[in-house]
Amino acid sequence: MVPFRQFVLKVHSRCDLACDHCYVYEHADRSWRGRPRVMSAETIAWSALRIAEHVKSHALDRITVVLHGGEPLLAGHARLRAVAEAIESALAGTCRLDLRLHTNGLLLDDDFLDLFEEHGIRVGVSLDGDRAAHDRHRRYADGRGSHDRVVGRLALLRRRPHLYAGLLCTVDVANDPIAVYEALARQAPPRVDFLLKHATWDDPPERGAGDWLVAVFDRWVADGRPMSVRLFESIESTSRGGPSTTEALGLEPSDLVVIETDGAYEQVDSLKTAYDGAPATGLDVFSHPLDEVAGHPGIVARQRGIDGLAEACRRCPVVGSCGGGLYPHRYKGGGFANPSVYCADLLKLITHVRGRLRRTHELTSAQLGELAAGHGSAETVAALAAGQASLRRLALTKAAAPGAAWRLLTRIDAEHPAALAAVLGHPYVLAWAAGRLAGTAGPAHLGNVAAAAALRAGVTAEVEVEVRDGVGYLPGLGAFTGMTGTVVRLDGGGAEAGGAAWEPLRRLSAGGMEVAVEDLDPYRDCHQWSPAPRLTGEQARAWQERFAAAVRVIERDHPAYLPAIRAGLTTLTPLSTVGGATSSASRHAFGAIATTLPDEGESLALLLLHEFQHVKLGAVLDLFDLFDARDARLFYAPWRDDPRPLEGLLQGAYAHLAVTDFWRRRDARAFARWRADTAVAVETLLGAGTLTPLGMTFVAGMRRSVMPWLDEPVPEAAERAAQEERAAHRGRFG
């Protein structure tokens, strides 16, 4: 049985609008006529009790409760407070509660918002776009439009952004898609849900929704994705092997149940569009626990995944994303074993979105298999780098402030795209952009990015740059030191900054590869470690010597890892030796490894092998969903004294594929220890129950690398010493 995690409470069964596309009042079902207008105190209490009972029975760590209608604000302040308090009291100490309310927005005021503030209720508002689009359907009973009042109420909600959940927009192909998109974007929503108008094969919709949504998707991408759009992001997620975040798409089993104002349990309420009584279960909160509802045939039918779909759907190439579409939209002549009435539209949209994903960062299943095994060809890592290039451009677009630097960058992008691409290839440009988006970095560094691109392009310009302690850094090139101003002048072939000295970025070379030594960038991301200051000439020579020795070790002993490192490692960032030897790789700095300088090349080889595993996997995780990020559990990691989140365990296990392989050729005790620890971690990952199908495939590939090592003979003394070490560590862990 799949437990319910989403609970829709119909706190009021009437509405103050008369929308002609409403599935509650204007479609086949008429059950609303016989229901009480408002949920009674007794029904509220029983509903809260049943939800808490279900949470405890299934040890759920998080649930979502949506206050719905009709129009839930018609229930009034006191009744909504009573609902929130009853649910919070019943769930106290059991799980995290995500409490939401969906409204048409007409009655929203500061008193309601104060109530929502008190109980952490996040609010979603229905808005169908500009005035013409919204008022086409969302009208009062006397024919007046509601757009202006809704927009006025949204202004109140935007003042409390932590309560603003987003907008719900019903798609009508008669409306201009770009005008609708722009109107929604003006309301600065954190998320938009585009909803296909409810329809069935017996009452089909107007055609063209696929083209309409494609137009919106392209504009959304061109704008740099200024807000989350659940429909588009779900297609992208499922196309990468991840989960869907909407019941309208995907193969995930339904985990939603509705409780009506009279306490009756119903299936998803959009079933009201199929036939009168379609969502009914015959069960209620007064007499039936939710586990009994979960066994209802209608609920079970929506939990069968691909096996519950029509034959045509099971053969469809986009079934993993579409999932047959919204269940009610499949209805035809008394049954649901059909494709969605929007089948052609969904096929067009999903194919279009997937096509853009492939153009942006294509990675084949064979390449994923290479990476899962712990290695990766030069072509595979180049594909990862292409994906990172897309992410850097997107992050730069979001982080950029309008002004001269941005205008210069857009000009260079149009006239000298290779120059901009080279600058964006520097790992720490993304680190700055991420900091800018997080509010921890200022906007001025955009000028430094623009100056570096202009210098590479041979463009004549004067650029205002960020200067720190007299240093103006140009990403990937070097820095002006001793600057007294903030302007860099470029004359088409060189650059100067008021007589300031120029210090170029040093580079290391060995074995046919070359990397930058990044000891100047103020945004070099080294996690909690401190970056080393500018190297002296003698220190730089030591890095060159040690790097050459490390590359020789990898060439000789670990050649399977070398193509990936050659293709993807671009930067070594020296760390301060204060606090001892260490190394790290950042998710925001693809291609960079930060490390202290070991005493010999073999140790540096180990660090490079270890950390570049993190670099590769971080890039994979940026492109594909390998696990459910909502899983907040911590797991035992055999090499740590603290439990780790699932991503941390995955990163550690993947890095230790290379670590184990390194010791396999050198130290029997270390090899015995790390092969066992890595195998334990892999089995923990496979048994966690939170990997996506693609994640299961990826970790199974890791397992295929580990398992043969377990059969390799090692001296008995080495095995015994390794077991003693592992037992001691497990004892410390507790």
N, C-alpha and C positions, 0 to 999 in steps of 0.2 A: 504494500500500500504506500502511495506517495502522500505524505502529510501536507496539509494546507499551510501555506506561508503568507497568503494574501487574503484578507478578509474585507469585504465591501459591506458596510453597514448603511442600509437605506434609512436614514434617520427621518426623512420626510418624503412623502410619496407624491406631492404636488409640485407645480412649478409656476413661477411668475412670468414665464415666457410661453409662447405658443409656436415653437420652432416646427416648421413643417417637415423636417427630416428626423425628428426625434423618434428613436426606436421604442421608447417607453409608451408614448401616447399615440403615435401616428402609424405604427406598424401592426403586425398581426395580433400580438398579445393584448388582452384587455383586462388582465388581472389587477391592474392598478385601481380599477373602479371599486373593487370590493375590499381594499386595504384601508386601514386607519391612516389618517393624514400624517400622524407623527408617531414615532416609536415611543411606547409607554415606558415608564420607569421599570416595570416588571420585565419587559422585553429587553431593556438595556442591561439589567442585572443578569438575566439568564444568558444573554449574548456574551457578556464579559466572562461569566463563569465557564461557558463552553469553550471559548477561545483559550482561556488559561488552562483548562483541563487538557486540551489538545496539545498545547505547548509543553506542558509537563510530561505528558504521556510519551512524546516523541523527542524530548530534550532539545527542542528547537532553540537556537541561539539568537535568532532575529526573526521578527515578523513585521508585516506592513498591514496597517488598518486604514482603510479609506472611508471617510464620512461622505456619503453620496446621497443622491435623491433620484427623481425630482430635483428640487433645489434645497440642499441641506441648510442654507442660511435661514430658510423659512422656519426651521425648528426653533430659532431664537437662541439668545445668549445662554439662558439658564439651562435649556435642554442640551445644548452642545457641551456646556461645562459638565453636566451630569454624565454624559457619554464618556468624555475624556477622563473624568475622575474614576468612573467605574472600571474602565479598561486599565488605567494605570494602577489602580489598587489591586485588581485581580492578577496583574502580571508582575507585581512588585517582586524583585529578586529572582525572576525566572529568565528573562531574555531582554534583548534590546528591542524597543518599540519604535517603529517608524510610523508616526501618526500623520495622516494627510487628509485634505479636504478638497473635493472638486466642486467648483461653483461656476455659475454664469457671471458672477462678479457684481451683479446689480446692487445687492444689499451690503456689500463689503464696506466697512467703516472702521474708524479707529477703535471703537469698543470691541468689535469682533477681533481686530488685530491684536489688541491687548490680551484678549482671551487666548488667542492662538500663541502669543508670545509666552504666556504663562505655562502652556502645556506643550510647547514645541511642535505645534501643528503647522505643517508646511502646506501651502495653498497652490493648487493648480486652477487656472482660469480658462474658460472656453472663449476663444477669439478666432474668428474665421478669416481675419486679414484686415484689409482696408474697409472703409465704410460701405462701399458698394458690395463687397464680398460678404461681409458679416451680416448686413441687413437684408441680404437676399433671403435668408432663412430665419435668422434669430430675431424675431419680432415679438412685440406684445400682441395680445389677443385683438387689440383694436387696429393693428397694422403698423404701428409706429416701430421704427428701428431702435435697436438697443446699443449700437456701436459707441456713440459718444459717451454714454454713461459708463459703459464697461471700461473704456480707455481712461476716463476720469478716476474710476475706482482703482485701476491698475497703478496710477500714479501714487496712491497711498501705499499699495503693496510694495512698490519699488523702493520706497524709503526704508523698508525693512527687508533687505535682500536675503537674510538668513531664513525668512519665512516664504520666500518666493520660489515655488517648486517649478513653475514653468507654465506654458500655454498649450492648450489642446485645440487643434485646428482641423475641422472636417473639410475634406477635399471636395470641391465642386469644380468640375472641368469647365463650367461656364465662367469661372473667375479667372482673371489674369494671374498666372502662377508667380510671376516676378513681383507684381504689385502686392500680392498676398505675402510673399516672403519678406519684402521690404517693410511692410506694415508690421509684421510680427517682429522683425529684427529691431525696429524702432522702440519696441517695448523692453528691450534688453533682457530677454528671458534666459535663465540658465539652461533651459531645455524646451524643445518644441516636440510635441507629438502630432504628426500628421495622421489623421484617421480617415480611412476610406469610408464613404457613406455606406451605411448598412443596406445590403441588397442580397437577393438570392437568385437562383436560376428561374424561379417562378415569378420573380419581380426584379428583373435585371436592372443594373445601373446604366447611366449614359457612358459611352465608351470614351477612352482617351486619358484615363487616370495615369497610365504608365508614362505617356509623353509629358503630362503635367508634372509628375514627380521628377522625371529626368531633368526637366528645365530647372526645377528648384534645386535639385542635387548639384547640378553644374554651377549654379550661381553660388550656392553655399560653399562649395570647394574653392571657387575663384575668390571668394571673400575671406578665405582663410579659416573657415568653420568657426564663425564668431560665437555660436552657441551649440550646445549638444542637440542633435536631432536623432531621436531614438530609432526611428525607422531605418535611416541610412546607416547608423552605427551598428545596428543589429545585423544588417546585411553584410557589412564589412567584418563583423566579429564572426558570424557563422561561416563566411567564406574563408576565414583563416583557421577554422576548426574550433572556434570558441562558442560560447552560449549566446542565445538570443536574449534580449532584454525586453521583449514585448510579446504578448500572447498572440499577436497578429502574425508572427513569423516563427519559424524554427520548429524543431522536433522535440523540444523539451516537454515533459509531461506537465499538464495543467496543475497548478497548485492554488487555484483561486476558488473561493466560495462566497456567495452573496447571502446576507441575512436581511430579509424584508422587514418593513415596519411592523408587521404582525408576528415576527419571529420565525416565519417560514424560511427554510434553507432553499436557495435556488442555485442552479448552475450559473455560469457566466450570463449576465443579464442581457447581453447583445443577442442571445438566442430568441428574445422576444420578437425579433424580426422574422423568424421562420414560420411559426404558427402559434395560435393561441394556446397558452399553457406549456410551451416548449421548454422553458427553464425550470419548471416545477420538479421537485423531488418527492413531495408528499411527506417530508420530514420537517421538524421544527425544533427550536432551541429548548422548549419546555419538556420534550419527551425523548429527544435523541441526541446522543453525543456526536461530535464531528467525525469520529472514526466510522460511524455508521453511514454518514453522508459520503465519505470517501469511497465507500463500496458501492455507491449507486451506479447503475450501468451507464448513465449519461456521463458521469465523472470519469469512470474507468475508460470509456471510449476515447476520451481526450488525453489519455495517459499511455497510449500504446505506441507512440512514436511513429516510425515509418510503417509499422505493421498495420496501423489503423487507417492508412490512406488508401485512396483509390489506386487501382493498378496503374493508370496513366501517371499519377503522381509519383509512384514508387520508381518508375522508369525515367523520370525527368532529371536532367542534369543539374537543376538548381534546387532539388528537393531539400538539400541540407540547409538552405537558407529560407526557402519558402515554407516548408513544412506543411504544404497543402493550404496555406492561408488561414485566415480566421475561420474557426469552425462553423459559425452560423452562415458564412458566405458560401458554404458548400451545399446548402440545402436545395433539394430538388425533388418534387413529387413525393414527399413523405420520407426521404432519407438523406443522409449526409455522406454517403460513400461516393463522393464526386469531387473533382477538382474545384477550386474556388471559382466563383463567378467572375472574379478578377484575375483569373489565371494568366491571360495574355498580358495584362498590365504588369503583374508581378514578374513574369518572365522578362519583359522588356526592361523593367527597372533593375532587377537583380543582375541581368546580363551586362547592363551598362555600368553598374557600380563595380562589378567584378572586372570588367574590361579596364576601368581606370586603375584598379588595384594592380592588375597585371602590368599595365604600362608604367606604373610608379615603382613597384618593387616586386618583380616576379622571382619566385623561388620554387623550384620543382620539388616533387616528393623525393626524388633521388638525391637532390642536394640536401634536403632536410635529413635524409638517412645518413649522408656523410657526416653532417654536423652531430647527429645523435650518437654516432659511433665515437665522437670525440675529436674528429679531424676536420676535414673540409678542404676542397680544392681551391685554387686561386679564383676560378670562375664563381664558385659558391660564395666566397668571401667578398668578391666584387659585387655580387647581387645584394649581400647584406649592406655593403657600403652604399649602393644605390638607394636602398631603403632609408639609410641614415641621411643621405643627401636630401631626400624628400622631407624628412622630419626636420632637418635643420632649416630648410627654406620656409617651411610652415611656421616653425618657432620664430624665425627672424621676422616673418610677416606679422605675427601676433605681437612681438615685442617692440617693433619699430614705432617710434613716434613720428608724426608728420613733420616735415622740415627739409632743410637743404641736404642733409646726409641721406635721407630716404630718397629724395629726388635723384641724387647722384647715383645711388645704388640701382634704382630702376632704369636709369639711362645706361649704366654699365651692363646691366642684365640684358638689355635690348641690343646693345652694340658690341659688347665683348663678354658673352656669357661664360666663356672658359675662365676668364679672370675672376669673376664672382664665384664660380664653382670651386676654384682653387682656394679662395679665402674661406668659403663655407666648409671646405674639407678640413680646416684646422679644428681639432677636437673641441677646443674650449670656446669656440663661438657659440655652440649650443649651450655650454655651461653658463655663459653670460645670459643668453636669451631665456633659459630656464629660470635663472635668478631674477631677471627682469619681470617675468610673468608671476613669480612668487612674491615679488615686492622686496627682494633682498638686494637687487642691483639697480643702479640708476640708468637713465636713458642715454647718457652722453657717449657711452662706448660704441654706439652705432656709428658715430663719426670715425672712430678708429677702424671699424670694419670697412666703411666706405673708402677711407684713405688707402687701406691696404689693397682693396680692389682696384682703385684708381691707379695706384703705382704699378700693379701688375698689368693693367690695361694700357698704360702709357697715356693716360688722360691728363689734361691740364686742368687743375682745379685748386681752390683753397678750401680746406676742410677744418672745421672746428672739432677738436678731439678731446677725449678725456685724458687729463694729465694727473698722475699720482706721484707726489714727492719728486716732481721735476721730470718724470718719465712718461713719455707718450708711446704706447705700445701699438704696433701694427700687426695684427694676428698673422702668424705664420712667417713673418719676415724679420722682425727685429724691433728695436725701440730707439727713439730719440731720448738721450739722457741730458740732464741739465737744462731742460726747457724752462724758459721764463714766461712764455705765453701759452696759448692753447691752439694755435693755428699751424697746420702743416700745409706747405705749398708744394704742389706737384706741377712740373713743367713739361710733362709728356715723356720724360725719360728718366727723371730722378725726383728726389724730394728733399726739402730742407725745412727746418723749423727754427728760424731765427738764430742760426749759428750753433744749435745744439748738436752734440756728438751723436753719431749713429753707431749702434751696436747690433750687428746682425745675429740672427739666430744661428747657433752652431749646429752642425750635422755630423752624424756618425755613419760610417759605411762598413759593410762586411758581407761577404758571401752573396754579392749581387743585390743587396738591399741597402736602403738609406733611410735613416730616421732623424727627426729633429730632436735636439736637446732643449726642452722647453723650461728655461729658467728665468723667463721674463714676464710671461702673461699674468696679469693680476687676477685673472679669473680661472687659473688652473685649479681644477677640482681634485683634491687629494683626500676626500672624506675628512676624517678627524686629524689627519697627519699634517704637519707643517711642511710646505715646500722649501727646498733649499734656496738660499740666495744665489745670485749670479755666480757661476763657477769661475774659478781662476783658470788660467791657461793650463797649469799643471793638473788641476782636477779634471779639466776637459780631456786632457790626454789620457788620464787614468780611465775615464769612461770609454774612450775609444778602444783602449787596450782590452778592457774587460768585455765590452760588447763583442769585439771580434772573436774573443775566446769563447764566449757563450754561443755565438752563431756556429762556430766550428763544432761544439759539442752537440748542438741540435742537428746539424748536418750529418754528423757521424753516427749518433746513437738514436735519434728520433726524427728521421726524415719524413715520416707521415704527417708531422705537425708543421713542417717548414713551409709548404705552399701557402697555407692560411696565414701564417705569420708574415711571410714576405708580402702577401697581397694586402694585409690589413693593418699591420703595425706601422704607424706613421710618426709616433712621438714617444720619447722617454722623458719623464718629468722627475728630476732628482728631488728626493725628500731629505729633510734635515735628519741628521743622525742623532739628534737629541731625542732620547727615549728609546734608542736601540734600532736594530734593523727591522724593516717592514716593507710592505708593498701593497698596492691597491689598484683597482680599476673602477672607473665611474660610469654609470649608465648614461650620463650626459656627455661623455667624452669618448665616443667610439674611436678606436685606433690609438688611444693613449694608455700607457702604463706608468704609474708613479712608483718609484722605488728608491730605497737607499742603495748605495753601491757596495755589493758584497766584495769579499777579499779575493775571490777567484771566479773565473769564468763559469765553472760548473754550477756554482750557486746561483749566478745570474741566469743561467740557462733554465734552472728549475723555476725561478721567479717568472721568467718570460712565458714558459709553458703554462704555469699555473694561472697567471693573471690574464693571458690571452684567451683562456677558456671563458673567463668572465666576460671579456669583451665580446666574444662570439655569441654567447648565450644571451647577453643583454640585448644585442641587436635582434636575435630571434624573438625575444619576448616583446620587443617593440613592434614586431610585425605580426605575431601570432599569439593567440590566447592558448597557453598550455595548461592553465589551471583556472579555477574560479577564484578571482581576486577577493571575493566577499568572504572567503573562509579565513576567519581570524584565529584559528587554532595554532598552537605552537607544538613543535615536534622535536623529538630527541635527535640530535646530530652527534655522531660518535666522536667527532674531533673538537667539540665545543663543550664548555662547562655550563652553557645556558641554552634553553630550548629556543628553536628557531621557527619563524613563520615558514610556510611552505615554500615561498620563493627563495628564502635563504637556504633551506635544505636542498632545493633543486640546484641553486648556484654552487653550493659547496660540493655536492655529489658530482656535478659536471666538471668542476675544477679538479677534483681528485681522480678523475679518469686519467688526466695527464700526470698528476703527482704519482699515482700508483705505477704508471708505465715508466716513469723516471726511475723510481726505486727498484723496479723489477730488474733493471740491468746493473744495479749497484749494491744493494743491501738487502739480504734475504729477510732480516727481521722487519725492516721498514716496509718491504713489499708485502709480507704476510699481514702486517698491521693494516696498511692502507687498503689492500684488496678486500679484507673482511669488512672494514668500516664503510667502504664505498658500496659494497654489496648490501649491507644493512640499510644504508640510506636509500638505495634504489628500491628495495623491497618496501620500505616505509612509504615512499612516494607512490608506488603502484597500488598500495593498499589504503591510501588516504581517502579515496572516494571523491576527490575534488579535482582530479585531472580531467581536462576535456578529452574527447576522443583523440584529437591530434596530440595532446599531451601524453596520453597513454602510449601512443605509437612512438613518440619521441623517447620517452623513458624506457620503453621496451628495447629501443635501439641501444641505449646506454647499457642496459642489462646484458645485451648480447656481447658487448665488449668486456664486461666484468666477469661473466660466468666462466669462460675458459681459464682465466687467471686463477680461479679457485681450485682448479684441478692440477695446476702446476706444482711439482714437488719442491719443497724447501726443507732445509735441514731441521731436524726435530727441535733442536735447541732454539732456533730462530722462531719457529712456530710457537713454542712454549713461551718465549719472552714476549712475543706479540700478544698472546692471549692474556698474559699477566698485565701488560700495559692496558689492554682494553678493559679488563676486569677492574683495574684500579680507577680508570676513568669513569666507568659506569657507576662505581661506588661513590665517586665525588658528585656525580650528577644526581644521585639519590634514587 
